[in-house]
Amino acid sequence: MESIDQLIKNNVRWAENIRSTDPEFFTRLAQQQNPKYFWIGCSDSRVPANQITGLPPGEVFVHRNVANVVQESDFNVLAVLQYAVDVLKVTNVIVCGHYGCGGVQAALDNFRHGLIDNWLAPLRSLTRVHKEELAPLDNAKKLDRLCELNVLSQVRHVARTTIVEDAWERGQKLAIHSWIYRLDSGLITQLRDPIHGPDDIEIAIDFDKSPR
């Protein structure tokens, strides 16, 4: 494990490498932030938004929390979402979960983990809603499927926020994407077509109810 001092040294080396190939990179970056993508992802350190999408700094506005949850009572995620939509004018909101998510696994466990259980309450509810679909699956497949269902559920939550509804009402182009990342392959899968407006939400709900 690298020491804290080594991280600073790594930063210096990284900055020097960037400047050697693009001397004006940091000057441009400091002058503006104009991303087209807002990423809502898991806090898991193995799922860094920029790296897995191959985008440089400044291209993705990011919010991360345990199990990429979007709760209507969470002013943190709502504040970041509003800034992304109303100020930065992003055109794409990406909810990206990942297979093998520890937060999702915690929601499946039959024992208490502490404070995190309150955060994961929506996932426990999701487990009950999809009980019939999940029951026949072995533990690994059950975890994978709940990771997918969680992404689909959080996308619906995003689409139903007043922030997104108001953006669509005023004609702002905004697509919401349902992605999931596989740690052992490094590949992203799109779980369903993007939601481009209110009419797509009902279609998405019907799609999400269909076991796959």
Secondary structure by P-SEA (a helix, b strand, c coil): cccaaaaaaaaaaaaaaaaaaccaaaaaaaabbbbcbbbbccccccccccccccccccccccccccccccccccaaaaaaaaaacccccccbbbbccccccaaaaaaacccccccccccaaaaaaaaaaaccccccccaaaaaaaaaaaaaaaaaaaaaacaaaaaaaaaccbbbbbbbbbbcccccccccccccccccaaaaaaaaaaccc
